[in-house]
């Protein structure tokens, strides 16, 4: 890792205008920072983590300045900020802003909307996540991953009918022998059971008590009719490693 760092730094010194050098050096800084944050407590280099993070951000930003129209540079910056979510207060907004610029430069790239929608979903901004994934399925209507993300977002918003439709569309585009198909089908069936239970509870609440003086008690049915049942993934680091990373760079100044 040290050799990679030193050679990349030397390459930038020799040619500071190559944006690809900047992107790679940015990634190297973030990788080393993450590794050091999970090192043993007595590692003398742990205090270098904030500096490495700041350098990773700076190099990613320089790449966007060197070639603003290249969406790759903006995606790299967005991903750097994405790794800082939970550690830096404004990281989600910085990531979204970078993804927005990347989309402006490459409006037909579905991956960009998938990743930006994932930022909204992770930070529980479900309205924006749904809007982004709706744009995604319009852009790439034959991609099961797009419909799946839309389904789980609708589910968080309690828009269960829409979620069911999105789940069904996911299944129609997924190999029925794959583990993904089994997983999606299980989630769909779980949602439908919840919807049926909710409908039953609402139906029961809608029953209006009959006044004794209005009707002969012998005419009141003993049972109620049961309602008809309804018919019908972005990759983060290991949680323990992510928590250690977040804790280590918590004191890092806001970029």
Residue pairs with C-beta under 8 A, 6 or more apart in sequence:
1 28
1 31
1 32
1 35
4 28
5 25
5 28
5 29
5 32
8 21
8 24
8 25
8 28
9 25
11 18
11 21
12 18
12 21
12 22
12 25
15 21
17 66
18 66
19 62
19 63
19 66
19 67
19 70
19 73
20 63
22 59
22 60
22 62
22 63
22 66
23 59
23 60
23 63
23 72
23 73
23 76
25 59
26 55
26 56
26 57
26 58
26 59
26 60
26 63
26 76
26 80
27 56
27 76
29 52
29 53
29 55
29 56
29 59
30 52
30 53
30 56
30 80
30 83
32 52
33 48
33 49
33 52
33 53
33 56
33 245
33 249
34 83
34 237
34 241
34 245
36 43
36 45
36 46
36 48
36 49
36 52
36 248
37 46
37 49
37 244
37 245
37 247
37 248
37 249
38 241
38 244
38 245
39 45
39 46
46 248
49 248
49 249
49 252
50 249
50 251
50 252
50 253
53 84
53 249
53 252
54 252
54 253
54 255
56 80
57 77
57 80
57 81
57 255
60 73
60 76
60 77
60 80
61 77
63 73
63 76
63 77
64 73
64 74
64 77
64 98
64 101
66 73
67 73
68 105
69 105
70 105
71 101
71 102
71 103
71 105
71 106
71 109
71 112
74 98
74 99
74 101
74 102
74 105
75 98
75 99
75 102
75 112
75 115
77 98
78 95
78 96
78 98
78 99
78 102
78 115
78 116
79 95
79 115
81 88
81 91
81 92
81 94
81 95
81 98
81 255
82 91
82 95
82 115
82 119
83 245
84 91
84 249
84 255
85 91
85 92
85 95
85 119
85 122
85 123
86 242
86 246
87 245
87 246
87 249
87 250
87 252
88 94
88 249
88 252
88 254
88 255
89 254
90 254
90 255
92 119
92 122
92 123
94 255
95 116
95 119
96 116
96 119
96 120
99 112
99 115
99 116
99 119
100 116
102 109
102 112
103 109
103 112
103 113
103 116
106 112
108 139
110 136
110 139
110 140
110 143
110 146
113 132
113 133
113 135
113 136
113 139
114 133
114 136
114 145
114 146
114 149
114 234
115 234
116 132
117 128
117 129
117 132
117 133
117 136
117 149
117 153
118 129
118 149
118 234
120 126
120 128
120 129
120 132
121 129
121 149
121 152
121 153
121 156
122 234
124 156
126 153
126 156
126 157
127 157
129 149
129 153
129 156
130 150
130 153
130 154
130 157
130 159
133 146
133 149
133 150
133 153
134 150
136 143
136 146
136 149
136 150
137 143
137 146
137 147
137 150
137 169
139 146
140 146
142 173
143 173
144 169
144 170
144 173
144 174
144 180
145 233
147 166
147 167
147 169
147 170
147 173
148 166
148 167
148 170
148 184
148 233
149 233
150 166
151 163
151 166
151 167
151 170
151 184
151 187
152 163
152 187
154 160
154 162
154 163
154 166
155 163
155 191
160 191
160 194
160 195
163 191
164 188
164 191
164 192
164 195
164 230
164 232
167 184
167 187
167 188
167 191
167 232
168 188
168 232
170 184
171 181
171 184
171 185
171 188
174 180
174 181
174 184
175 181
188 232
192 229
192 230
192 231
192 232
195 230
196 227
196 229
196 230
199 227
199 229
199 230
200 226
200 227
203 224
203 227
204 224
207 224
210 220
236 242
237 245
